[in-house]
Amino acid sequence: MQQFNFPTIILFGNGALAGLAERLRGQVRKALIVTDATLVKAGLAATVTSELQARGVDSVVFDGTHPNPIEENVEKGLQAWRENGCDALIALGGGSPMDTAKVIRLMATHTGPLAQYDDAKGGDKLINQPMPPLYAIPTTSGTGSEVGRSGVIILRATGKKTIFFHPRLIPDIAVLEPSLTAGLPPHITAATGIDAFTHCLEAYFVNSFHPLADGIAQEGIRLILKAMPAAYANGKDLEARGAMQMAAAMGATAFQKGLGMIHSLAHPLSARYNTHHGLANALLLPDALAFLESRPLDAAAKAKMARMQDLFREAGMAKATLSESCRGFFNALGVPFGLRNHKVPQADLAPLAQDAFEDTCHASNIIPVKLEDMLAVYTAAW
């Protein structure tokens, strides 16, 4: 017997934001919009508040979210929630505001400390109270957090990214309106898109039975290989932007299977150096794949890697190996390779490897990995 889970209601296309606002008419009294200062400055927060106000829904904006959210962001957001008497949350932005909003949602009805809900320590069993509604409006196409059931926060006590996981953390409605991502600069388009690519790739590689997720992961890769170059070259290409939004949601849907060593390697870069998560994935993925290609793989693992290479071949982008295909694809998107070029000292590689090995994502890697394997990839990527 197998159990399958699929995510939330998705409103997609032109008018999706207005569609959400209409659904909230008479249902929500006052929403806390969780976002960041950049999106406030860009006017996107005002766009949302205007749509809500036109339908009689009051709102207040909390813009204190860091690019890699920390525990303090949750605490201050929770304070804003309580002080303003809100009854719903709206996450506006990329994965960081969404992660922050999910954990504010958790803490709105659960007692502290936050650390006790750490998924790696069985904290999901303590998530047992009803939570307020949450609506997600992504302005990037990467994390897919709008359809995901986890939030990632750097805890004060450990300085490490910590996963909070529960099906009730999935947003009630996800709003995918391509025009909201049109202002993304090329380098953020690339970094977030590579995050979605990594989700699809690693989820497909996970050795567990979930043919629905496998199919979604493959289609997500196909969409990204076609749409990301166009979105990177022309941010106003709304067809490409829409395809990338779908691919990001598909990646997060697929990785309910799990992820792998690439994410375990990427997380410490964000925690230690505030590296953008998508860029961290990009810097490490080709060398992680090269490591896998150098290892003895069983027939199933070889077939999965061959299938990913087939998708590059179908897109006319294949190199000699899958790792080289990915490196070439990322090069064309302007990824500046080399950890040394991103303020990572060589002396930090061993501590990074320790952090990566302690990260839980590699538990579902395509093959088991050791501490020295993590160090080998960091060294190759340096």
C-alpha positions in Angstrom: 0.0 0.0 0.0 1.3 3.5 -0.9 0.0 6.8 0.1 0.2 9.8 -2.2 -0.3 13.5 -1.5 -0.8 16.4 -3.9 -0.9 20.1 -3.1 -3.2 23.0 -3.0 -5.5 25.1 -5.1 -3.6 27.0 -7.9 -4.8 30.1 -9.6 -2.7 30.5 -12.8 -2.5 33.2 -15.4 -3.5 36.8 -16.0 -6.1 37.9 -13.4 -5.0 35.3 -10.8 -4.3 37.9 -8.1 -7.7 39.5 -8.6 -9.2 36.1 -8.4 -7.7 35.5 -5.0 -8.8 38.9 -3.8 -12.4 38.1 -4.9 -12.3 34.8 -3.0 -11.2 36.6 0.2 -14.1 39.1 0.0 -16.2 38.6 3.1 -14.0 35.7 4.3 -10.9 37.6 5.6 -11.2 40.7 7.8 -7.5 41.7 8.0 -4.5 40.0 6.4 -0.9 40.2 7.3 1.1 40.4 4.1 4.6 38.9 4.7 7.1 40.2 2.2 10.5 42.0 2.0 11.5 45.6 1.7 12.6 45.2 -2.0 9.0 44.2 -3.0 7.6 47.0 -1.1 9.9 49.4 -2.9 9.0 47.8 -6.2 5.3 48.5 -5.6 4.2 44.8 -5.6 3.0 45.0 -2.0 0.9 48.0 -2.9 -0.5 46.1 -5.9 -1.7 43.4 -3.5 -3.1 45.7 -0.9 -5.0 47.7 -3.6 -6.7 44.5 -4.9 -7.7 43.5 -1.4 -8.9 47.0 -0.5 -11.1 47.1 -3.6 -13.0 44.1 -2.2 -13.3 45.3 1.4 -10.3 43.3 2.8 -8.0 45.2 5.1 -4.3 44.4 5.3 -1.0 45.3 7.0 2.4 44.8 5.5 5.3 43.1 7.4 8.5 43.5 5.3 11.1 42.3 7.7 12.1 39.1 6.0 15.8 38.3 5.3 16.9 36.7 2.0 17.7 33.6 4.1 15.1 34.0 6.9 16.1 33.8 10.5 14.2 33.1 13.7 14.0 36.9 14.5 12.0 37.4 11.3 9.4 34.9 12.5 9.3 36.5 16.0 8.8 40.1 14.6 6.2 38.8 12.1 4.3 37.1 14.8 4.3 40.3 16.8 2.9 42.2 13.9 0.2 39.5 13.5 -0.9 39.8 17.1 -0.7 43.6 17.4 -2.8 44.1 14.3 -5.4 41.5 15.1 -5.0 39.7 11.8 -7.0 36.6 10.8 -5.1 35.5 7.6 -1.6 35.5 6.1 -0.5 36.4 2.6 3.0 35.4 1.6 4.3 37.7 -1.2 7.7 37.1 -2.7 10.2 34.3 -3.1 10.8 31.4 -0.9 12.0 33.5 2.0 8.7 35.4 2.7 6.8 32.2 2.1 9.0 30.2 4.6 8.6 33.0 7.1 4.8 33.2 6.6 4.5 29.4 7.1 6.3 29.5 10.4 4.4 32.6 11.6 1.3 30.5 10.7 2.6 27.7 12.9 3.5 29.9 15.8 0.3 31.8 15.7 -1.4 28.9 17.4 1.4 26.8 18.9 3.6 27.6 21.9 7.3 28.2 21.8 10.2 27.6 21.5 10.3 27.3 17.8 13.2 24.8 17.9 10.9 22.0 19.3 9.1 21.8 15.9 12.4 20.9 14.0 11.3 18.2 11.6 14.7 16.4 12.0 13.9 15.9 15.6 10.3 14.7 15.1 8.8 18.1 15.7 6.1 17.5 13.2 4.3 15.4 15.8 3.8 18.5 17.9 2.1 20.4 15.2 -1.5 19.6 16.2 -3.5 22.8 16.4 -5.6 24.5 13.8 -3.8 27.3 12.0 -5.0 30.5 10.3 -5.4 30.5 6.5 -2.4 31.3 4.3 -2.3 32.4 0.7 0.9 32.5 -1.3 1.8 34.8 -4.2 5.2 34.0 -5.6 7.2 36.7 -7.4 10.0 34.4 -8.3 10.0 31.0 -10.1 12.2 28.8 -8.0 11.4 27.4 -4.6 7.8 26.3 -5.4 7.2 27.0 -1.7 3.7 28.1 -2.6 2.7 24.5 -3.0 5.1 23.1 -0.4 4.5 21.8 3.1 7.7 23.0 4.7 9.4 26.2 5.8 13.2 26.7 6.3 14.4 29.0 9.0 17.9 29.6 10.4 17.7 29.1 14.2 19.4 31.5 16.5 20.9 28.8 18.7 22.5 26.7 16.0 23.0 29.1 13.1 21.8 26.3 10.8 18.9 26.1 8.4 16.1 24.1 10.1 13.1 22.5 8.3 9.6 22.8 9.8 7.4 20.3 8.0 3.7 19.5 8.1 0.9 19.0 5.5 -1.1 21.8 7.2 1.7 24.3 6.3 0.7 24.1 2.6 -0.8 27.4 1.6 -4.6 27.2 1.0 -4.3 28.9 -2.4 -1.3 29.6 -4.6 -1.5 32.6 -7.0 0.7 32.2 -10.1 0.4 35.4 -12.1 3.3 35.7 -14.6 3.3 39.5 -14.7 4.3 39.5 -11.0 7.7 37.9 -11.9 8.4 40.2 -15.0 10.6 42.5 -13.0 13.1 39.9 -11.9 16.6 40.8 -13.1 18.4 38.1 -15.2 20.7 36.9 -12.5 17.8 36.3 -10.1 15.8 34.7 -12.9 18.7 32.3 -13.4 19.3 31.5 -9.7 15.7 30.9 -8.9 15.1 28.9 -12.0 18.1 26.7 -11.2 16.6 26.1 -7.8 13.4 24.7 -9.5 15.7 22.7 -11.8 17.5 21.2 -8.8 14.2 20.3 -7.1 13.0 18.4 -10.2 16.3 16.7 -10.8 16.9 15.6 -7.2 13.3 14.5 -6.7 13.4 12.3 -9.8 16.6 10.7 -8.5 15.1 9.8 -5.1 14.7 6.0 -5.0 11.2 5.7 -3.8 7.9 4.7 -5.4 6.0 7.8 -6.6 5.4 7.6 -10.3 3.2 10.7 -10.2 6.0 12.8 -8.8 8.5 11.3 -11.2 6.3 12.3 -14.2 6.0 15.8 -12.8 9.7 16.1 -12.2 10.5 15.1 -15.8 8.0 17.6 -17.3 9.3 20.3 -15.0 12.9 19.8 -16.4 11.5 19.9 -19.9 9.7 23.1 -19.3 12.8 24.7 -17.6 15.1 23.8 -20.5 12.8 25.4 -22.9 11.5 28.4 -20.9 14.4 29.6 -18.8 16.7 30.8 -21.6 13.8 32.9 -22.9 12.9 34.3 -19.5 16.5 35.0 -18.8 16.9 36.9 -22.1 13.7 38.8 -22.0 12.0 39.3 -18.6 8.8 40.6 -20.2 8.2 37.3 -22.0 5.1 36.3 -20.0 4.7 33.0 -21.7 8.2 31.9 -20.6 7.6 33.5 -17.2 4.4 31.5 -16.8 6.1 28.3 -17.8 8.8 28.9 -15.2 6.1 29.5 -12.6 4.5 26.2 -13.4 7.9 24.4 -13.4 8.7 25.8 -9.9 5.4 24.6 -8.5 6.0 21.2 -10.2 9.5 21.0 -8.6 8.1 21.5 -5.1 5.3 19.0 -5.8 7.8 16.4 -7.0 10.2 16.8 -4.1 7.7 15.5 -1.6 9.7 12.4 -2.5 12.8 14.0 -1.0 15.9 15.7 -2.2 19.5 14.8 -2.1 23.1 15.8 -1.5 23.0 19.0 -3.7 20.6 20.6 -1.2 22.6 19.4 1.8 25.7 21.0 0.2 23.8 24.2 -0.7 22.2 24.9 2.7 25.4 25.6 4.7 26.5 28.2 2.0 23.3 30.2 2.7 23.5 29.8 6.5 27.2 30.8 6.7 27.6 33.4 3.9 24.0 34.4 3.1 24.5 32.9 -0.4 21.2 32.9 -2.5 19.9 29.4 -2.2 19.4 29.0 -6.0 22.9 30.3 -6.7 24.3 27.9 -4.0 22.6 25.0 -5.9 24.0 26.2 -9.2 27.6 26.4 -7.8 27.5 22.8 -6.5 25.2 20.8 -8.8 27.6 20.1 -11.7 30.4 18.9 -9.4 27.9 16.8 -7.3 26.7 15.1 -10.5 30.3 14.6 -11.6 30.9 12.9 -8.2 27.9 10.6 -8.8 29.0 9.8 -12.3 32.3 8.6 -10.9 30.6 6.2 -8.5 29.3 2.7 -9.1 25.6 3.0 -9.7 22.9 0.3 -10.0 20.9 -0.1 -13.1 18.0 2.0 -11.8 20.2 5.0 -10.9 22.0 4.8 -14.3 18.6 4.8 -16.0 17.5 7.9 -14.2 20.6 9.8 -15.0 20.3 8.7 -18.6 16.7 10.0 -18.7 17.8 13.4 -17.5 20.5 13.5 -20.2 17.9 12.5 -22.8 15.9 15.6 -21.8 19.0 17.8 -22.5 19.4 15.9 -25.8 15.8 16.5 -26.8 16.3 20.2 -26.1 19.5 20.3 -28.2 21.6 21.1 -25.2 23.4 17.9 -24.4 27.1 17.6 -23.7 29.2 14.4 -23.2 27.8 13.8 -19.7 24.9 15.0 -17.6 27.2 17.0 -15.3 28.7 18.7 -18.4 25.2 19.3 -19.8 24.2 21.1 -16.6 27.4 23.1 -16.4 26.9 24.3 -20.0 23.3 25.2 -19.3 24.2 27.2 -16.2 27.1 28.9 -18.0 24.7 30.2 -20.6 22.7 31.7 -17.8 25.7 33.6 -16.5 26.4 31.5 -13.4 29.9 32.6 -12.0 31.3 29.2 -10.9 33.9 28.7 -8.2 33.2 29.0 -4.5 36.4 31.0 -4.2 34.6 33.7 -6.2 31.9 33.9 -3.6 33.9 34.7 -0.5 34.2 31.0 0.6 37.7 30.5 2.2 39.3 27.2 1.4 39.9 26.7 5.1 36.1 26.6 5.5 35.5 23.6 3.3 35.9 21.0 6.0 33.5 22.7 8.4 31.1 23.2 5.5 31.3 19.5 4.7 30.5 18.7 8.4 27.4 20.9 8.2 26.3 19.4 4.9 26.7 15.9 6.3 24.5 16.8 9.2 21.8 18.2 6.9 19.0 15.7 6.4 18.4 16.2 2.7 21.0 13.7 1.6 19.2 10.9 3.4 17.2 10.4 0.2 20.2 10.9 -2.1 20.3 8.6 -5.2 23.2 6.8 -3.4 24.4 7.0 0.2 27.2 9.6 0.8 29.8 10.0 3.5 31.4 13.1 5.1 34.4 12.8 2.8 32.2 12.8 -0.2 30.7 16.1 0.8 34.2 17.5 1.2 35.3 16.1 -2.2 32.4 18.0 -3.9 33.2 21.3 -2.1 36.8 20.9 -3.0 36.0 20.3 -6.7 33.6 23.3 -6.7 36.1 25.6 -4.9 
